[in-house]
Amino acid sequence: MKADLASRVKLQKVKEDTIGAFEKEQVLQLLAAPNQRTYLGFRDYALLTLLFDTGLRINEALNMTVGDLNGANRTITVRADIAKNGMSRSVPIGNRTAEILTALAQENQKEFTRRSPSNLFLSNSANPLTYNQAYERIRLHGARAGITGVRVSPHTFRHTFAKLYLMNGGDLFSLQKIPATTTSVWFGSTSS
């Protein structure tokens, strides 16, 4: 008679992941919330679009400079000094995201002619947008959009990106290497 060794192994208790993902309707509601006729609204729209399209960490997005954007090739560079793992990578972006980020860079030049800031996401005083400022703006837009049932936070965008990537045929192994191997899942393929 063989002993069932597996039955004697105690499973490790793991905290349940409490960060959910946005549903498609919630994504559309969030993107519609910022007033794009104002500088701050358009900037927020651009940030939300970038986070949904790429799954970037919020600090990687906020520390992005105009020089990191390559609109023609539809890529952004996450520099080693801002990447969590300390390694530089190129991130593909969709056509629409490239257009929006390019328009934001142009708007920054018009809005802040005297300062000529290099960061892409700026406060209304031309200083780089901070994590706390971005978090509050994201929460504000979530409240305006009436989002319930999921936490409206920067990290929820990463979960949403990962969920959609897997639902569209991606696998866990390539997801771990994202964004280096991804195509844009929200705003069209990077090859179109």
Residue pairs with C-beta under 8 A, 6 or more apart in sequence:
18 151
19 151
19 153
19 155
19 156
19 159
20 149
20 150
20 151
20 156
20 159
21 150
21 156
21 159
21 160
21 162
21 163
21 164
22 30
22 147
22 150
22 156
22 157
22 160
23 150
26 145
26 147
26 150
27 52
27 160
27 186
29 145
29 146
29 147
30 48
30 141
30 142
30 145
30 147
30 152
31 45
31 48
31 49
31 52
32 145
33 141
33 142
33 144
33 145
34 40
34 41
34 42
34 44
34 45
34 48
34 141
35 41
36 42
36 45
39 107
39 111
39 124
40 124
40 137
42 103
42 104
42 107
43 104
43 107
43 121
43 122
43 129
44 137
44 138
44 141
45 100
46 100
46 101
46 103
46 104
46 120
46 121
47 61
47 121
47 129
47 134
47 137
47 138
48 138
48 141
48 157
49 96
49 97
49 100
49 186
49 187
50 56
50 61
50 93
50 97
50 100
50 101
51 58
51 61
51 154
51 157
51 158
51 161
52 157
52 160
52 161
52 186
52 187
53 93
53 94
53 96
53 97
53 161
53 184
53 185
53 186
53 187
54 61
54 76
54 91
54 92
54 93
54 97
54 161
54 179
54 182
54 184
55 157
55 158
55 161
55 162
55 165
55 178
55 179
55 182
56 78
56 91
56 158
56 179
57 84
57 154
57 158
58 131
58 134
58 135
58 154
58 155
58 157
59 82
59 84
59 131
60 78
60 82
60 83
60 84
61 121
62 119
62 121
62 128
62 129
62 130
62 131
62 134
63 79
63 82
63 119
63 128
64 76
64 78
64 82
64 119
64 120
64 121
65 118
65 119
65 120
66 105
66 108
66 118
66 119
66 120
67 118
68 76
68 77
68 78
68 79
68 120
69 76
69 98
69 101
69 102
69 105
69 120
70 76
70 77
71 98
71 99
71 101
71 102
74 92
74 93
74 94
74 95
74 97
74 98
74 190
75 90
75 91
75 92
75 93
75 190
76 90
76 91
76 93
76 101
77 88
77 89
77 90
77 91
78 88
78 89
78 90
78 91
78 179
79 88
80 86
80 87
80 88
83 89
89 179
89 180
90 180
91 179
91 180
91 182
92 179
92 182
92 183
92 184
92 190
93 101
93 184
93 187
93 190
94 184
94 186
94 187
94 188
94 189
94 190
95 187
95 188
95 190
95 192
96 187
96 188
97 184
97 187
101 120
104 120
104 121
105 120
108 117
108 120
108 122
109 116
111 126
112 122
112 126
115 126
117 126
117 127
117 128
119 128
119 129
121 128
121 129
121 134
122 128
122 129
123 129
123 130
123 133
131 154
134 154
135 153
135 154
138 152
138 153
138 154
139 152
139 153
141 152
142 152
143 152
150 156
161 178
161 185
161 186
162 175
162 178
164 185
164 186
165 175
165 178
165 182
165 185
166 172
166 175
168 185
170 182
174 181
174 182
183 189
183 190
183 191
184 190
